[in-house]
Protein backbone atom coordinates (compact mmCIF):
# COMPACT_ATOMS: atom_id res chain seq x y z
CA UNK A 1 0.00 0.00 0.00
CA UNK A 2 1.53 3.29 -1.16
CA UNK A 3 0.06 6.60 -0.11
CA UNK A 4 0.63 10.35 0.16
CA UNK A 5 -0.43 12.56 3.06
CA UNK A 6 -1.35 16.18 2.34
CA UNK A 7 -2.08 18.89 4.86
CA UNK A 8 -0.76 22.28 5.95
CA UNK A 9 1.61 22.84 8.88
CA UNK A 10 -0.16 21.91 12.12
CA UNK A 11 -2.73 19.65 10.47
CA UNK A 12 -1.24 16.55 12.09
CA UNK A 13 0.43 14.87 9.11
CA UNK A 14 3.42 13.73 11.14
CA UNK A 15 1.28 12.18 13.86
CA UNK A 16 -0.99 10.36 11.41
CA UNK A 17 1.99 9.19 9.33
CA UNK A 18 3.54 7.59 12.42
CA UNK A 19 0.26 5.88 13.31
CA UNK A 20 -0.19 4.58 9.76
CA UNK A 21 3.41 3.40 9.74
CA UNK A 22 2.80 1.26 12.83
CA UNK A 23 -0.69 0.10 11.84
CA UNK A 24 0.22 -1.10 8.34
CA UNK A 25 4.01 -1.68 8.58
CA UNK A 26 4.72 1.02 6.01
CA UNK A 27 7.91 3.04 5.56
CA UNK A 28 7.55 6.75 6.33
CA UNK A 29 9.41 8.82 3.73
CA UNK A 30 10.01 12.51 4.37
CA UNK A 31 11.84 14.61 1.81
CA UNK A 32 14.16 16.09 4.43
CA UNK A 33 15.23 12.70 5.76
CA UNK A 34 15.80 11.33 2.26
CA UNK A 35 17.93 14.30 1.23
CA UNK A 36 20.07 13.96 4.35
CA UNK A 37 20.62 10.24 3.75
CA UNK A 38 20.83 10.26 -0.05
CA UNK A 39 22.67 7.37 -1.72
CA UNK A 40 26.40 7.96 -2.22
CA UNK A 41 25.94 8.42 -5.97
CA UNK A 42 23.57 11.36 -5.35
CA UNK A 43 24.83 12.73 -2.02
CA UNK A 44 27.44 14.96 -3.66
CA UNK A 45 24.84 16.54 -5.93
CA UNK A 46 22.45 17.16 -3.04
CA UNK A 47 25.18 18.67 -0.86
CA UNK A 48 26.26 20.98 -3.67
CA UNK A 49 22.77 22.40 -4.18
CA UNK A 50 22.12 22.78 -0.46
CA UNK A 51 25.44 24.52 0.20
CA UNK A 52 24.57 27.06 -2.48
CA UNK A 53 21.15 27.58 -0.91
CA UNK A 54 19.47 26.27 -4.06
CA UNK A 55 16.51 23.91 -4.37
CA UNK A 56 17.40 20.33 -5.23
CA UNK A 57 16.07 19.70 -8.79
CA UNK A 58 13.02 17.48 -9.20
CA UNK A 59 14.90 14.83 -11.17
CA UNK A 60 17.41 14.40 -8.33
CA UNK A 61 14.65 14.09 -5.72
CA UNK A 62 12.81 11.54 -7.89
CA UNK A 63 16.04 9.53 -8.22
CA UNK A 64 16.45 9.58 -4.44
CA UNK A 65 12.86 8.42 -3.92
CA UNK A 66 13.38 5.68 -6.50
CA UNK A 67 16.43 4.40 -4.59
CA UNK A 68 14.62 4.67 -1.28
CA UNK A 69 11.52 2.67 -2.24
CA UNK A 70 13.76 -0.18 -3.38
CA UNK A 71 14.92 -0.68 0.21
CA UNK A 72 13.59 -3.61 2.27
CA UNK A 73 11.48 -1.57 4.68
CA UNK A 74 9.34 -0.38 1.74
CA UNK A 75 8.32 -3.94 0.84
CA UNK A 76 4.80 -3.45 2.23
CA UNK A 77 4.51 0.10 0.98
CA UNK A 78 5.36 3.67 1.87
CA UNK A 79 3.94 6.96 3.11
CA UNK A 80 5.17 10.10 1.37
CA UNK A 81 5.15 13.25 3.52
CA UNK A 82 6.34 16.55 2.04
CA UNK A 83 6.39 15.45 -1.59
CA UNK A 84 5.15 16.23 -4.19
CA UNK A 85 4.84 20.00 -3.81
CA UNK A 86 3.99 20.85 -7.43
CA UNK A 87 1.97 19.27 -10.22
CA UNK A 88 5.19 18.71 -12.21
CA UNK A 89 6.60 16.72 -9.28
CA UNK A 90 3.38 14.71 -9.04
CA UNK A 91 3.61 13.81 -12.72
CA UNK A 92 7.31 12.93 -12.43
CA UNK A 93 6.57 10.73 -9.40
CA UNK A 94 3.81 8.93 -11.27
CA UNK A 95 6.11 8.31 -14.23
CA UNK A 96 8.87 6.92 -12.02
CA UNK A 97 6.51 4.62 -10.13
CA UNK A 98 5.00 3.36 -13.39
CA UNK A 99 8.47 2.56 -14.74
CA UNK A 100 9.17 0.64 -11.52
CA UNK A 101 5.94 -1.35 -11.81
CA UNK A 102 4.47 0.45 -8.79
CA UNK A 103 1.65 2.90 -8.24
CA UNK A 104 -0.02 5.09 -5.64
CA UNK A 105 -3.02 3.56 -3.91
CA UNK A 106 -4.26 6.44 -1.76
CA UNK A 107 -3.98 10.18 -1.44
CA UNK A 108 -5.14 11.43 1.96
CA UNK A 109 -5.94 15.11 2.46
CA UNK A 110 -6.15 16.46 6.01
CA UNK A 111 -8.38 19.48 5.41
CA UNK A 112 -8.36 22.32 7.93
CA UNK A 113 -10.20 25.46 8.96
CA UNK A 114 -7.48 28.10 8.58
CA UNK A 115 -8.80 30.39 11.31
CA UNK A 116 -9.09 27.59 13.85
CA UNK A 117 -5.72 26.14 12.86
CA UNK A 118 -4.03 29.51 13.40
CA UNK A 119 -5.68 29.62 16.84
CA UNK A 120 -4.49 26.08 17.58
CA UNK A 121 -0.87 26.73 16.58
CA UNK A 122 -0.31 30.29 17.78
CA UNK A 123 -1.65 29.52 21.25
CA UNK A 124 1.10 27.00 21.96
CA UNK A 125 3.83 27.64 24.49
CA UNK A 126 6.16 25.48 26.54
CA UNK A 127 8.14 25.42 29.74
CA UNK A 128 11.60 26.87 29.11
CA UNK A 129 13.13 24.39 31.58
CA UNK A 130 11.52 20.98 30.95
CA UNK A 131 9.72 21.54 27.63
CA UNK A 132 6.22 20.65 28.89
CA UNK A 133 3.65 21.90 26.37
CA UNK A 134 0.72 24.21 27.05
CA UNK A 135 -1.87 26.28 25.17
CA UNK A 136 -3.46 29.68 25.83
CA UNK A 137 -6.97 28.25 25.39
CA UNK A 138 -6.84 24.47 25.55
CA UNK A 139 -4.22 23.71 28.21
CA UNK A 140 -3.14 26.33 30.72
CA UNK A 141 -0.91 25.31 33.68
CA UNK A 142 -2.99 24.35 36.72
CA UNK A 143 -1.41 27.30 38.57
CA UNK A 144 -1.05 30.35 36.36
CA UNK A 145 2.57 30.98 35.44
CA UNK A 146 3.90 27.80 37.05
CA UNK A 147 4.81 24.66 35.09
CA UNK A 148 2.83 21.59 36.19
CA UNK A 149 5.82 19.31 35.65
CA UNK A 150 8.80 21.13 37.18
CA UNK A 151 7.36 24.27 38.83
CA UNK A 152 9.50 26.56 36.66
CA UNK A 153 8.09 30.02 35.95
CA UNK A 154 9.62 30.78 32.56
CA UNK A 155 7.89 29.85 29.31
CA UNK A 156 8.75 30.20 25.64
CA UNK A 157 7.03 30.29 22.25
CA UNK A 158 8.46 29.12 18.93
CA UNK A 159 9.16 31.75 16.27
CA UNK A 160 7.31 29.54 13.78
CA UNK A 161 4.16 29.77 15.91
CA UNK A 162 3.66 33.52 15.48
CA UNK A 163 0.38 34.55 13.82
CA UNK A 164 2.06 36.21 10.83
CA UNK A 165 4.34 33.22 10.21
CA UNK A 166 1.56 30.65 10.45
CA UNK A 167 -0.75 32.67 8.20
CA UNK A 168 1.99 32.98 5.56
CA UNK A 169 2.76 29.25 5.65
CA UNK A 170 -0.93 28.45 5.22
CA UNK A 171 -1.23 30.87 2.30
CA UNK A 172 1.79 29.29 0.59
CA UNK A 173 0.46 25.79 1.22
CA UNK A 174 -2.95 26.49 -0.30
CA UNK A 175 -1.47 28.31 -3.30
CA UNK A 176 1.08 25.61 -4.10
CA UNK A 177 -0.95 22.56 -3.19
CA UNK A 178 -4.33 23.28 -4.80
CA UNK A 179 -3.16 22.23 -8.31
CA UNK A 180 -1.73 18.97 -6.91
CA UNK A 181 -4.93 18.08 -5.10
CA UNK A 182 -6.92 18.78 -8.28
CA UNK A 183 -4.52 16.51 -10.17
CA UNK A 184 -5.05 13.63 -7.75
CA UNK A 185 -8.81 14.14 -7.58
CA UNK A 186 -8.85 13.76 -11.36
CA UNK A 187 -6.77 10.57 -11.02
CA UNK A 188 -9.27 9.24 -8.49
CA UNK A 189 -12.12 10.05 -10.86
CA UNK A 190 -10.49 7.77 -13.41
CA UNK A 191 -10.18 4.97 -10.88
CA UNK A 192 -6.37 5.22 -10.76
CA UNK A 193 -6.29 5.67 -6.98
CA UNK A 194 -8.51 6.47 -4.01
CA UNK A 195 -8.74 10.05 -2.73
CA UNK A 196 -9.61 10.32 0.97
CA UNK A 197 -10.73 13.68 2.35
CA UNK A 198 -10.54 13.97 6.14
CA UNK A 199 -11.47 16.77 8.52
CA UNK A 200 -8.06 17.46 10.03
CA UNK A 201 -9.59 19.58 12.80
CA UNK A 202 -11.03 16.53 14.55
CA UNK A 203 -9.22 15.11 17.61
CA UNK A 204 -6.22 12.93 16.71
CA UNK A 205 -7.91 9.62 17.51
CA UNK A 206 -10.98 10.55 15.45
CA UNK A 207 -8.85 11.49 12.43
CA UNK A 208 -7.06 8.14 12.78
CA UNK A 209 -10.41 6.34 12.92
CA UNK A 210 -11.74 8.08 9.82
CA UNK A 211 -8.57 7.30 7.84
CA UNK A 212 -8.54 3.67 8.95
CA UNK A 213 -12.23 3.18 8.11
CA UNK A 214 -11.72 4.74 4.67
CA UNK A 215 -8.69 2.56 3.93
CA UNK A 216 -10.55 -0.58 4.96
CA UNK A 217 -13.59 0.40 2.88
CA UNK A 218 -11.47 1.11 -0.20
CA UNK A 219 -9.63 -2.19 0.31
CA UNK A 220 -12.91 -4.12 0.32
CA UNK A 221 -14.12 -2.28 -2.77
CA UNK A 222 -10.88 -3.15 -4.58
CA UNK A 223 -11.12 -6.80 -3.52
CA UNK A 224 -14.76 -7.09 -4.61
CA UNK A 225 -14.08 -5.19 -7.82
Secondary structure, 3 states (H helix, E strand, C coil): CCEEEECCCCCCHHHHHHHHHHHHCCEEEEHHHHHHCCCHHHHHHHHHHHHCCCCCCHHHHHHHHHHHHCCHHHCCCEEEECCCCCHHHHHHHHHHHHHCCCCCCEEEEEECCHHHHHHHHHCEEEECCCCCEEECCCECCCECCECCCCCCCCEECCHHHCHHHHHHHHHHHHHHHHHHHHHHHHHHHCCCCEEEEEECCCCHHHHHHHHHHHHHHHHHHHHHC
